[in-house]
């Protein structure tokens, strides 16, 4: 009788934007440089600085709620460009978000 080989699954799935709940799209995003973000996605914070507008649900206004993808990806702010998929900050946000829903 042959045995079925044991496959060890990873503790955590590989980090990918395609398997994420867009955790980073709930963070406050300050607009430091001009990347061409359309004005309808810009808001002013309490200190007069420009930030990405968030809707009442807390998510970035530029996030497509059906696909959970950025609708202005090519024009996204510098902070979004520097918040790299799989970076320590990304992994921390994913971990914190998953803890909320447990």
Secondary structure by P-SEA (a helix, b strand, c coil): ccccbbbbcccccccccccccccccccccccccccccccccccccccccccccccccccccccccccccccccccccccccccccccaaaaaaaaaaaaaac
